[in-house]
Amino acid sequence: MTLTPQRPDGRRVLPMAGLTHANRSAVTCHLRCGDACFKDVPNTTETGYFRDVAATALSRRTVLGAAALGAATVAFAPQSTGRAAAAPLTTARGKGPRPTGLAFDAIGPVATTVDDVTVPSGYRWDPIIRWGDPITAGAPEFDQDAQDHVAQAQQFGYNCDYLDIIVTDRKGTRALLVANHEYTNEGIMFPPTMPAEEVVRTAWAAHGLSVVELRRRHAGEPWTYERTGRLNRRITLDTVFAVDGPAAGSPLLRTAEDPTGTRVRGTMNNCSGGTTPWGTVLSGEENFNQYFFAAGTSAEEKRYGLGAQDSRGWRAVDPRWDATKNPNEPNRFGWVVEVDPEDPRSTPVKHTAMGRFKHEGANVIVNGDGRVVAYMGDDERFDYVYRFVSRDTYRAGGSKRDRAHNKTLLSAGDLSVARFTGDGLEDGVSDGSGEWLPLTVDGQSVVPGMTTEQVLVHTRLAADKVQPTKMDRPEDVQPNYVNGFIYVACTNNTDRGKVGKEGPTEPNPRNANKDGHVVEMMPTGGDHTAATFAWNLLLICGDAASAGTYFGGWTGPVSPISCPDNVAFDSVGNLWVSTDGQPSAIKKSDGLFKVPVAGAERGRVQQFLAVPTGAETCGPVVHDRDGSVFVAVQHPGEDGSWAAQQSYFPDFVGAGGTPRPGQFAGPRPSVVQVTRR
């Protein structure tokens, strides 16, 4: 049975439920982040640093003068990242090489009722892998009416977010797909007759990460996944992780289950991440607080949003989710984890040296002196941007010994947090300088009154003491390997400027910021370990007709864009931005957008794809030389129920239809590839 009604062009159209003021469906707000936007902001510290530069919302007229952004070229130190490094680019328009990359005609904005992936003319989309697809030997076929935790632990998990496609052979015919699984939506996943404890255990098995082998006959063709690939692996909430770094073994991490404080069972709410130059994958544990029932009375619990929430009922199945009885268990989540996709028997690691907060992800670049630098965002209203610098240096050799050494680089080093200083709006652009405020130096705390273990376990409280800049939900923070700059996706912050809360500042220039912005950071002298940097706002998002928008100085037509979430780069350094929240912010489906960061088209936003109804665009990967783009389609049909699904992507078995073996009469979060026809 096909869906009705349909548009004349054949795309599926569905009714939509309500959206929240916080730029996301109420269902997603509840399940992914525990209704964070409906609760008090955890960061209640007074930061007077920006009172002298606070400004009202920028008008488009004010910032158009940025067409001649100052020549902010930096000397980009040669990188040993395994990726080609090009000559440094300038941020100024009309200068530097003209980026090209993947050629396409931008699509128009897509209605939120379209239950399909929309791609440019000349391209096609195909799912590579869907929630529930079997990925290990002996795994059963997905059966919507007979799900259980044993099967799910052998199948692709739910709500894929971070994604990478790591090509592993010279011919370009073998690859590894690595994806996070952020959270579950039990109301549309499981039949209402499923026993409550089995629902919980199956949800645990649907969290975590998946590693899947891919194969194709020729480069440029679509990939297919290997159902029983030798390296295929599921990591779930029952997988054992090692804890390393200065806080490993700390009394703050010890529990009755793990009295050593060095082993943690599971990872959860894994959002974005990054692939390291040595081929491992980093994953950020984000909204972990919502899974725990807690008193919510201590300063530490309040700052991390812990409280008396128990909507999932997990503590009835395992008492570790009751923080009133196991107060240290929440401290064991909120870390950057590292997984080796090349070794399915390896133990994944939680890195305490990188600090604990609501990590969106972590992205690594090798500095000119050989140390590796990881950039991270704390995805919360009025929270901070962080940097980790390794103590030891990267080894570029390809031996097993070199790789084993490189896998220790995130275990020891120094953590700092960013303060952005505006230079005033008299120059017609939101820009300025910045500094990295140290939290640890030589691996030891430099925060008054806090030990090293306290700084790393309660990093938010440590950062508050040094007064960094409160940002508008800094999510993905990634270095661009072509120009050596760092790009920060600030998704939105509708609380900015509300009574009792910080108003506009030059790096966060709008009250009630519903559309978000993208910050461009330039390390001083091209040195990613330098104490200072320059910055500007590359994008102030929204519909171009809206007051306050800015597109890198580009004044021609642009695709409307709102709520930047994840970023990626192609081989020539173009920025690609995926969005989360456009359905309520600008009443259009979320999508993926290309944005040149140099040359005459700097700031020209062009939409490449749109995702199905209710879905968010996650984990973009751009293989432009191969003519391929990949995204994780997360939470399609988020507002539905088992009896009234609101999306049928990607199987499109309509309401009342009979799914074939392995299909689902409802939405399945999936990894999608877009290739040339």
Salt bridges, closest charged atoms under 4 A:
ASP9 OD2 - ARG7 NH2 2.46
ASP9 OD2 - ARG11 NE 3.73
ASP35 OD2 - HIS30 ND1 2.78
GLU46 OE1 - ARG51 NH2 3.19
ASP116 OD2 - ARG12 NH1 3.14
ASP126 OD1 - ARG124 NH2 2.67
ASP133 OD1 - ARG130 NH2 2.86
ASP133 OD1 - ARG668 NH2 3.40
GLU141 OE1 - ARG227 NH1 3.09
GLU197 OE2 - ARG201 NE 3.00
GLU198 OE2 - HIS149 ND1 2.74
GLU213 OE1 - ARG174 NH2 2.88
GLU221 OE1 - ARG217 NE 3.88
GLU226 OE2 - ARG215 NE 3.40
ASP238 OD1 - ARG265 NH1 3.27
ASP244 OD1 - HIS351 ND1 2.99
GLU257 OE2 - ARG265 NE 2.82
ASP258 OD2 - ARG332 NH1 2.84
GLU285 OE2 - LYS350 NZ 2.85
ASP310 OD2 - ARG315 NE 2.77
ASP318 OD2 - ARG265 NH2 3.01
ASP318 OD2 - ARG320 NE 3.58
ASP322 OD2 - ARG315 NH1 3.58
GLU329 OE2 - ARG320 NH1 3.37
GLU329 OE1 - ARG332 NE 3.54
GLU338 OE1 - HIS351 NE2 2.67
ASP340 OD2 - ARG403 NH1 2.80
ASP340 OD2 - LYS407 NZ 2.90
GLU342 OE2 - ARG403 NH2 3.69
ASP369 OD2 - ARG371 NE 2.85
ASP378 OD2 - ARG460 NE 2.84
ASP379 OD1 - ARG473 NE 2.79
GLU380 OE1 - LYS358 NZ 2.85
GLU380 OE1 - ARG460 NH2 3.11
ASP383 OD1 - ARG303 NH2 2.83
ASP383 OD2 - ARG460 NH2 3.73
ASP392 OD2 - ARG391 NH2 3.18
GLU435 OE2 - ARG419 NH1 3.44
ASP464 OD2 - ARG303 NE 2.74
ASP472 OD1 - ARG496 NE 2.61
GLU475 OE2 - ARG473 NH2 2.59
ASP495 OD2 - ARG381 NH1 2.57
ASP495 OD1 - LYS498 NZ 3.04
ASP495 OD2 - LYS501 NZ 2.63
GLU502 OE1 - ARG496 NH1 2.90
ASP515 OD2 - LYS514 NZ 3.32
GLU520 OE1 - ARG602 NH2 2.99
ASP580 OD1 - ARG24 NH1 2.70
ASP580 OD2 - ARG32 NH2 2.88
ASP590 OD2 - ARG24 NH1 3.09
GLU601 OE2 - ARG98 NH2 3.24
GLU601 OE2 - ARG604 NH1 3.04
GLU616 OE1 - ARG32 NH1 2.39
GLU616 OE1 - HIS635 NE2 2.89
ASP626 OD2 - ARG216 NH1 2.94
GLU638 OE2 - ARG24 NH2 2.96
GLU638 OE1 - HIS635 ND1 3.05
ASP651 OD1 - ARG130 NH1 2.69
ASP651 OD2 - ARG668 NH1 2.87
